[in-house]
Amino acid sequence: MKKLEIIIQPEKLEDLKSILDESSVNGLMISNVMGYGNQKGHKKVYRGAEYNVNLLPKVKVETVIEPDVAEMLIEKIVSEIRTGTYGDGKIFVYEVEDAVRIRTGERGSDAL
């Protein structure tokens, strides 16, 4: 199994949820996070004073999927979420050794 940790701009969340729903992803977790990548934030002007904003709002979406679906899903997310500008986000891919559904005790793919 693979765990996808997808960091995106908040305004792209509905697009990402649509992609995951179309791909029959069984479940996901969404967290509001703050951070920055290569862009290191940006400058804003408030009442004539310039200041740096380096922690930008992002959304982290986590899901665990079957390995044979992972590459197709990653390609679809990248092609539909990308705007080509800094801050589009990242996808981190992890190996998941096991999963257990607490209610029934099912393990592995059955627990998804």
N, C-alpha and C positions, 0 to 999 in steps of 0.2 A: 504494500500500500504506500501511497505517496501523500504527504501533507503539503498543501500549497498555502503559503502565507503571502497574500497579495496586498501591497501597499499602494493606494491610489488617492487621487484627489476626491474630496467629498462629493463633488458634482457628478462624478462618474459612477457612483454607487448603484444607481438604478440600472444603468447599462450593464454593469457587471452582474447584478442579480439576475437580469434577463438572460444573460449568457449562461450562467450557472443553472438556471431553471430549465433552459432548452437542452442542456447537456445532462439532465437527470441527476444532478448532484443531490445526494440525500440530505445533507445538512451543512450548515455553515455557522460561523460565529463572527460577529462584527464588533469592532472596537474603534472608538474615536481615539486617535493618537496625535501626537505632535512631533515634528522632527524636520530635518532637512537633509538633502543629499548634496549633489555637486553644485547646486545653485547657491548654497549657503544663505538662504533667505533673500530678502529684498529690502529696499529702502522705501520708506513712506514719509509723507509730509503731513504734519498735523499743526494747524495754526501757525504756519510758517517755519516750524522747527522740523528738521529732518532727523529721522531715527531709523535704526536697523531693526527689522523683524526677521529673526533667524529661526524661530520655531514656528513652522507653518502647520496648519491643521491638515491631517491626513486621515484616511480610514484604513484600518487593517481588517481584511477578510481572511478567515482561516477555514479550510475544508480538507477532508481526507477522502481520497478517491482511489480507484483501482489504477495500477500502473499503466495498463494498456490505454487508458483514457487520458492520462496526464499530458502527453505531448500534444495531442489534438486540442485539448482544452487550453493549454498555454498559448499555442499559436493563435487560437481564436480570440483569446483575451487580448493578446498583444495587438493583433490586427484591428480590433474594434475599439479598444480603449486609447490607443496611441494618438496623441495630437502632434507629436514631433517637437515639443518644447520641454524645457527643464521642468521637472516636477511631475511628469507623467506617472512615475512610480516604479516599483520593482516587484518581481515575483521570486520568492525563495522556495526551493523545493527540498523537502526532507524525506528520508526513508522512515516509515513507521513500522516498527517491529511487530506490534500487535495492537488490537483494539478489543475492548470488552464492553458489551452492553450490560450495564448493571442490573436492569430489570429482569433479563432472562438468562444472563450468564453466557450468551453467545459470544464467540470469539472470531477474530479475523474479519474477513469480508462479510460474514453474516451479521456482524455487529454494526456495520455501516448502515 
